[in-house]
Amino acid sequence: MVNAFSFCLFGATTNLYHRGFLENLDLIKKHYPGWVVYAYLGPDTEPGFRNYLLRNPVVRVRDTGSTGFKNTVHRFFAIDEPDVDICFFRDADSRIHWKDRWAINGFMNMSSGCHIIRDHVEHTAMIAAGMWGLRRGALKESIRTLFDSWTPVHAGNGDPESAEGFGIDQNFLVKVVYPRIQSTVFVTFSNGQRHTWENGAEFPFAWTNDVYCGRRETPPFVDSPDPRRPPVFVKLS
């Protein structure tokens, strides 16, 4: 069994997303040796970039066959892979920096089934699509099966007529996934972003707008040293 990170990429090669993914790949290789990285690629991904990833032994390329924002859901399918034990889902334009790693490492020492990070006053969604992780068995159904059977009612900026628009990934998580794993979530949070019914722990660091989980980063990214405080949570429930 392996542990994994999963991303999605589609469209023209960009500095923000594609180079951002490569910077995340370097961070994962450094801090999580032995882990694998899933790259779910839309058919409009430039062939040169796809071929570059295929040559990387850490990366497992999966072709989605979908265009547009529907691709953002495909990254969740990595937990359905037969040899994946735990998978963390991230956005290519943020970074798995020291604070994110602190939260991940703490969760890895726990038995909770789902990890959710809310690290900004605007992180109000039950699950942010690029800041969560899932342990095998926590969700009883296949994510792919759940998505295939889901009828989106608020996809694409709340437009009920758009089944493939921006936001479909998060709407799917909030409406379909969260209710099924609510009892097993562990939330690492700041700014009071934990609900009373959720287990969780607050980040023990002073919050700053310069470094928070999910922050959009423009390459080149320079990581900070890991904090000396070990990833031990004071559990709140």
Secondary structure as GFF3:
##gff-version 3
##sequence-region A 1 237
A	DSSP	beta_strand	2	9	.	.	.	ID=ss1
A	DSSP	pi_helix	15	19	.	.	.	ID=ss2
A	DSSP	alpha_helix	20	31	.	.	.	ID=ss3
A	DSSP	beta_strand	36	41	.	.	.	ID=ss4
A	DSSP	alpha_helix	47	54	.	.	.	ID=ss5
A	DSSP	beta_strand	59	63	.	.	.	ID=ss6
A	DSSP	three_ten_helix	68	70	.	.	.	ID=ss7
A	DSSP	alpha_helix	71	74	.	.	.	ID=ss8
A	DSSP	three_ten_helix	75	80	.	.	.	ID=ss9
A	DSSP	beta_strand	84	90	.	.	.	ID=ss10
A	DSSP	alpha_helix	98	108	.	.	.	ID=ss11
A	DSSP	beta_strand	114	118	.	.	.	ID=ss12
A	DSSP	beta_strand	131	135	.	.	.	ID=ss13
A	DSSP	alpha_helix	143	149	.	.	.	ID=ss14
A	DSSP	alpha_helix	168	172	.	.	.	ID=ss15
A	DSSP	pi_helix	173	177	.	.	.	ID=ss16
A	DSSP	alpha_helix	178	181	.	.	.	ID=ss17
A	DSSP	three_ten_helix	182	184	.	.	.	ID=ss18
A	DSSP	beta_strand	185	189	.	.	.	ID=ss19
A	DSSP	beta_strand	199	202	.	.	.	ID=ss20
###
